[in-house]
């Protein structure tokens, strides 16, 4: 099986030379998802709303590949301010509350378009 490119109109298009996601056999890798609201093209206000939107964008890519959030093996969460860790966790836990995936959370100096959060995942089909 060759690498397959995952593309959906239900999540933001790549803003550079990369794909929304790729698949190799049963493994799915999403690119980091900014919290772009597809209805407005803008970020929602606040870390909670941005976390929710980033996860919704990841979910759309997984669904385009025939997968779901239940099949996520690993997440990486990039946040602008580690003081928002608790707020991010509250939203995150509403999506991942049983058999949670492995996760890394990293504070970064700056995210594209000055987002407050960006989330990427590895899942299976």
Buried (B, 14 or more C-beta within 10 A) or exposed (E): EEEBEBBBEEBBEEEEEEBBBBBEEEEBBBBBBBBBBBEEEEBBEEBBBBBBBBBBBBBBBBBBBEBEBEBBEEBBBBBBEEEBBEBBBEBBEEBBEEEEBEBEBEEEEEBEEEBBBBBBBBBBE
